[in-house]
Amino acid sequence: MNHKAPWWLPGGHAQTIWPAWQSRTGRLPVPLYRRERWPTPDDDFVDLDWLDAPPGKTMAPLLVLFHGLEGSSRSHYALAFAQWAQAQGWGLVVPHFRGCSGEINLAPRAYHSGDFAEIGWILARLRARHAGPLYAVGVSLGGNALLRWAQEAGSTAATRVQALASISAPVDLTASGLAIGRGLNRQVYTRLFLQTMKPKAMQKLAQFPGLFDAKAMHDAQDLYDFDNVFTAPLHGFQNTRDYWLRASAKPRLADIRVPTLVVNALNDPFVPAHSLPRHSDAGACVTLWQPKHGGHVGFAAGSPPGQLHMLPRTVGGWLLAHR
């Protein structure tokens, strides 16, 4: 598997920003999703956006896509995978992590990079209702959480999915968390994430007064601070360091017992190349693909204005080979 970046997108930042900009400016076609709302065991809900397989194809494969931090079914990578799935005659579903579907969730929690219990619950329900093959793809935060689920599930993961893939996952959360809090990353990506994360957190505080320190949230300037105030304590971690350490997928890749593809570009702006797993870390079931170019969930191809088909085509082809 090879990927050569377009000449007109030099460097990891350009290869990261251009694809995301395409969806933000409405330049990518949005399919007509069908939304379902599932009640959760803790009296909350999750929203799932579906693209059904063609009529009569009840045994068609279903692709489950878990989005990244502050992502959704309208993220550029979700739209690219939706287009690919439709072309293959597959079904596709994008489960939204809590609070990411356009409506604030009900419980005193949100979502996080190690949310393997939520992943497992969703995949179990999907497996119970879908007769055909099931494949899972996780992107960025969703990719790390999916890998953590596969690690926890062990040999039982193969009873849920035929194969899975993670894309641009920050498998060493400490390295990625520190990288995104420095320099240009801090000015661009951290600022964009906090623009939506902090207002959502304040909505959660309005639902549950006293849930966290409002002043500390106001003062948070990076993801380390945000996770220390909000993500870590709300999800059972002592602090950011404990969260980043315990939620990282890298240390236990060898525990995975289902065919797994782990994709990370070496020029990803906030997943440092030095933090990526080596083949000796991966184990027998894990394939690493670490191209030189691609940025963070970028992987654009072609002449201007470019295409985003390369990533779903490559990842989808790998999944197909492991039916």
C-alpha positions as CSV (number, residue, x, y, z in Angstrom):
1,M,0.0,0.0,0.0
2,N,1.5,3.3,-1.1
3,H,0.3,6.9,-0.9
4,K,1.9,9.8,-2.7
5,A,0.7,13.2,-1.6
6,P,-0.5,15.7,-4.3
7,W,2.2,18.2,-5.2
8,W,-0.2,21.1,-4.4
9,L,-0.7,19.9,-0.8
10,P,2.9,20.1,0.6
11,G,3.3,19.0,4.2
12,G,1.2,17.5,7.0
13,H,-0.7,20.6,7.9
14,A,-1.9,21.2,4.3
15,Q,-2.8,17.5,3.9
16,T,-4.8,17.7,7.2
17,I,-6.6,21.0,6.7
18,W,-7.7,20.8,3.1
19,P,-9.9,17.7,3.4
20,A,-11.5,19.0,6.6
21,W,-12.1,22.3,4.9
22,Q,-13.9,20.6,2.0
23,S,-16.7,19.3,4.3
24,R,-16.9,22.6,6.3
25,T,-17.5,24.6,3.1
26,G,-20.1,22.2,1.8
27,R,-18.0,21.0,-1.1
28,L,-18.6,17.3,-0.4
29,P,-22.0,15.7,-1.1
30,V,-23.9,14.7,2.0
31,P,-26.0,11.5,1.6
32,L,-29.5,11.2,2.9
33,Y,-28.9,9.5,6.2
34,R,-31.6,7.7,8.2
35,R,-31.3,8.5,11.9
36,E,-32.0,6.1,14.7
37,R,-31.9,6.9,18.4
38,W,-31.0,4.2,20.8
39,P,-31.6,4.5,24.6
40,T,-28.6,3.5,26.6
41,P,-28.4,1.4,29.8
42,D,-27.6,4.6,31.8
43,D,-30.8,6.4,30.7
44,D,-29.1,8.4,28.0
45,F,-29.1,8.0,24.2
46,V,-26.9,7.7,21.2
47,D,-27.8,8.7,17.7
48,L,-26.8,6.6,14.7
49,D,-26.9,7.8,11.1
50,W,-27.5,5.0,8.5
51,L,-27.1,4.5,4.8
52,D,-28.9,1.2,4.2
53,A,-27.7,-1.4,1.7
54,P,-29.8,-1.6,-1.5
55,P,-33.2,-3.3,-1.1
56,G,-33.0,-7.1,-1.0
57,K,-29.4,-7.2,0.1
58,T,-30.0,-8.2,3.7
59,M,-26.7,-10.1,3.7
60,A,-24.6,-7.2,2.4
61,P,-21.7,-6.1,4.6
62,L,-22.3,-3.3,7.1
63,L,-19.5,-0.8,7.7
64,V,-19.5,0.8,11.1
65,L,-17.6,4.1,11.3
66,F,-16.7,5.6,14.7
67,H,-15.8,9.3,14.3
68,G,-13.0,11.4,15.8
69,L,-12.9,14.2,18.3
70,E,-15.9,16.5,17.7
71,G,-16.7,14.6,14.5
72,S,-20.0,13.3,13.1
73,S,-21.5,11.6,10.1
74,R,-20.8,14.9,8.2
75,S,-17.1,14.8,8.7
76,H,-15.1,14.6,5.5
77,Y,-13.9,11.1,6.2
78,A,-17.4,9.9,7.0
79,L,-18.7,11.3,3.7
80,A,-15.8,9.6,1.8
81,F,-16.5,6.3,3.4
82,A,-20.2,6.7,2.8
83,Q,-19.6,7.2,-0.9
84,W,-17.3,4.2,-1.1
85,A,-19.8,1.9,0.8
86,Q,-22.6,2.9,-1.5
87,A,-20.5,2.1,-4.5
88,Q,-19.8,-1.3,-3.1
89,G,-23.5,-2.0,-2.3
90,W,-22.7,-2.0,1.4
91,G,-24.6,-0.5,4.3
92,L,-23.0,2.1,6.5
93,V,-23.7,3.4,10.0
94,V,-22.1,6.2,11.9
95,P,-22.8,6.0,15.6
96,H,-22.3,9.4,17.3
97,F,-20.4,9.6,20.5
98,R,-22.4,11.3,23.3
99,G,-23.1,14.9,22.5
100,C,-21.8,14.8,18.9
101,S,-25.1,14.3,17.0
102,G,-26.2,17.9,17.2
103,E,-28.1,17.5,20.5
104,I,-26.6,17.4,24.0
105,N,-26.8,14.1,25.8
106,L,-28.6,13.5,29.1
107,A,-26.1,11.8,31.4
108,P,-23.3,13.4,33.4
109,R,-20.7,12.2,30.9
110,A,-19.5,12.8,27.4
111,Y,-17.0,10.5,25.5
112,H,-13.3,9.9,25.5
113,S,-10.5,8.1,23.7
114,G,-10.7,5.0,25.7
115,D,-14.5,4.6,25.5
116,F,-14.3,0.8,24.7
117,A,-17.4,-0.1,26.8
118,E,-19.6,2.2,24.5
119,I,-18.0,0.7,21.4
120,G,-18.6,-2.8,22.7
121,W,-22.3,-2.1,23.5
122,I,-22.9,-0.6,20.0
123,L,-21.2,-3.4,18.2
124,A,-23.1,-6.0,20.2
125,R,-26.4,-4.5,19.2
126,L,-25.4,-4.1,15.6
127,R,-24.2,-7.7,15.4
128,A,-27.5,-8.9,16.9
129,R,-29.6,-7.2,14.2
130,H,-27.4,-7.5,11.1
131,A,-27.1,-10.9,9.4
132,G,-24.3,-10.1,7.0
133,P,-20.6,-9.4,7.6
134,L,-19.7,-6.5,9.9
135,Y,-16.6,-4.3,9.6
136,A,-15.6,-1.5,11.9
137,V,-13.4,1.6,11.1
138,G,-12.4,4.1,13.8
139,V,-11.0,7.5,13.0
140,S,-8.6,9.4,15.3
141,L,-10.2,9.3,18.8
142,G,-12.6,6.7,17.5
143,G,-9.8,4.7,16.2
144,N,-8.0,4.5,19.5
145,A,-11.2,3.7,21.3
146,L,-11.9,0.9,18.7
147,L,-8.5,-0.6,19.3
148,R,-9.0,-0.5,23.0
149,W,-12.3,-2.4,22.5
150,A,-10.5,-5.1,20.5
151,Q,-7.8,-5.3,23.2
152,E,-10.4,-5.8,26.0
153,A,-12.6,-8.1,23.9
154,G,-9.7,-10.4,23.0
155,S,-10.8,-13.5,21.1
156,T,-14.5,-12.6,21.4
157,A,-13.9,-9.6,19.1
158,A,-14.1,-11.9,16.1
159,T,-17.7,-12.8,17.1
160,R,-18.6,-9.2,16.5
161,V,-16.6,-8.1,13.5
162,Q,-14.8,-9.7,10.6
163,A,-12.0,-7.1,10.7
164,L,-11.4,-3.6,11.8
165,A,-9.2,-0.6,11.0
166,S,-8.1,2.5,12.8
167,I,-7.1,5.7,11.0
168,S,-4.8,8.4,12.4
169,A,-5.4,7.1,15.9
170,P,-3.4,8.8,18.7
171,V,-2.4,5.5,20.1
172,D,0.1,7.2,22.5
173,L,-2.3,9.8,24.0
174,T,0.4,11.5,26.0
175,A,2.7,12.1,23.0
176,S,-0.3,13.4,20.9
177,G,-1.8,15.4,23.7
178,L,1.5,17.2,24.3
179,A,2.1,17.7,20.5
180,I,-1.3,19.3,19.9
181,G,-0.7,21.7,22.7
182,R,2.4,23.3,21.2
183,G,3.3,25.8,18.5
184,L,1.1,26.0,15.4
185,N,-0.9,23.0,16.6
186,R,-2.0,24.9,19.6
187,Q,-3.0,27.9,17.6
188,V,-4.9,26.0,14.9
189,Y,-6.2,22.6,16.0
190,T,-6.4,23.1,19.8
191,R,-8.3,26.3,19.3
192,L,-10.8,24.7,16.8
193,F,-11.5,21.8,19.2
194,L,-12.0,23.9,22.2
195,Q,-14.4,26.2,20.3
196,T,-17.0,23.4,20.4
197,M,-15.8,21.4,23.4
198,K,-16.0,24.1,26.0
199,P,-19.5,25.3,25.2
200,K,-20.7,21.6,25.3
201,A,-19.0,21.2,28.7
202,M,-20.8,24.3,30.0
203,Q,-24.1,22.9,28.7
204,K,-23.3,19.8,30.8
205,L,-22.6,22.0,33.8
206,A,-26.0,23.7,33.4
207,Q,-27.6,20.2,33.4
208,F,-25.6,19.1,36.5
209,P,-24.6,22.2,38.6
210,G,-21.4,21.5,40.5
211,L,-20.2,18.8,38.1
212,F,-16.9,20.6,37.6
213,D,-15.2,24.0,38.2
214,A,-16.6,26.6,35.8
215,K,-13.6,28.9,36.3
216,A,-11.1,26.1,35.6
217,M,-13.0,25.3,32.4
218,H,-13.0,29.0,31.4
219,D,-9.2,29.1,32.0
220,A,-8.4,25.9,30.1
221,Q,-6.2,26.7,27.1
222,D,-5.4,23.3,25.8
223,L,-6.6,19.7,25.8
224,Y,-4.5,18.8,28.8
225,D,-6.3,21.4,30.9
226,F,-9.7,20.5,29.4
227,D,-9.2,16.8,30.1
228,N,-8.1,17.6,33.6
229,V,-11.2,19.6,34.4
230,F,-13.8,17.6,32.4
231,T,-12.9,14.4,30.5
232,A,-10.8,12.6,33.1
233,P,-13.0,13.1,36.3
234,L,-16.3,12.5,34.5
235,H,-15.1,9.2,33.1
236,G,-13.4,7.6,36.1
237,F,-9.8,8.8,35.7
238,Q,-7.8,10.6,38.4
239,N,-6.5,13.3,36.1
240,T,-5.2,13.9,32.5
241,R,-2.1,11.9,33.0
242,D,-4.0,8.9,34.3
243,Y,-6.5,9.2,31.4
244,W,-3.9,9.5,28.7
245,L,-1.9,6.6,30.1
246,R,-4.8,4.1,30.7
247,A,-6.7,5.0,27.5
248,S,-3.8,4.6,25.1
249,A,-4.0,1.7,22.7
250,K,-0.3,1.4,21.8
251,P,0.9,-0.7,24.8
252,R,-1.6,-3.6,24.2
253,L,-1.7,-3.9,20.4
254,A,-0.4,-7.5,20.7
255,D,-3.5,-8.4,22.7
256,I,-5.7,-7.9,19.6
257,R,-7.1,-11.2,18.2
258,V,-9.1,-10.0,15.1
259,P,-7.6,-8.8,11.8
260,T,-6.7,-5.1,12.3
261,L,-5.2,-2.4,10.2
262,V,-3.6,0.5,11.9
263,V,-3.0,3.5,9.6
264,N,-0.9,6.5,10.6
265,A,0.9,9.0,8.3
266,L,4.4,9.8,9.4
267,N,3.7,13.5,8.9
268,D,0.6,13.7,11.0
269,P,0.9,17.1,12.7
270,F,-0.3,15.9,16.1
271,V,0.4,12.1,16.1
272,P,4.3,12.3,16.3
273,A,6.1,9.7,14.2
274,H,8.3,8.8,17.1
275,S,5.2,7.7,19.1
276,L,3.9,5.3,16.6
277,P,4.0,1.5,17.2
278,R,6.7,-0.6,15.6
279,H,6.1,-4.0,14.1
280,S,7.5,-5.6,17.2
281,D,4.6,-3.9,19.2
282,A,1.8,-5.0,16.9
283,G,1.3,-8.8,17.3
284,A,0.2,-11.4,14.7
285,C,-3.3,-9.9,14.0
286,V,-2.2,-6.3,13.5
287,T,-1.0,-4.8,10.2
288,L,0.7,-1.4,10.4
289,W,0.5,1.0,7.5
290,Q,2.6,4.1,8.0
291,P,3.0,6.1,4.8
292,K,5.2,9.1,4.7
293,H,2.4,11.5,3.7
294,G,-1.3,11.9,4.5
295,G,-1.5,14.3,7.5
296,H,-4.2,13.7,10.1
297,V,-7.1,11.9,8.4
298,G,-6.2,13.6,5.1
299,F,-4.8,11.3,2.4
300,A,-6.0,13.5,-0.5
301,A,-5.2,12.4,-4.0
302,G,-5.3,13.8,-7.6
303,S,-5.0,17.2,-9.2
304,P,-6.8,20.2,-7.8
305,P,-9.5,20.2,-6.5
306,G,-8.5,16.7,-5.4
307,Q,-10.3,13.6,-4.2
308,L,-10.7,11.8,-0.9
309,H,-11.4,8.4,-2.4
310,M,-7.9,6.9,-1.8
311,L,-8.4,6.3,2.0
312,P,-11.7,4.4,1.9
313,R,-10.6,2.5,-1.2
314,T,-7.4,1.4,0.4
315,V,-8.8,0.6,3.8
316,G,-11.9,-0.9,2.3
317,G,-9.9,-3.1,0.1
318,W,-7.9,-4.3,3.0
319,L,-11.1,-5.1,4.9
320,L,-12.5,-7.0,1.9
321,A,-9.4,-9.1,1.8
322,H,-10.2,-10.3,5.4
323,R,-13.8,-11.4,4.9
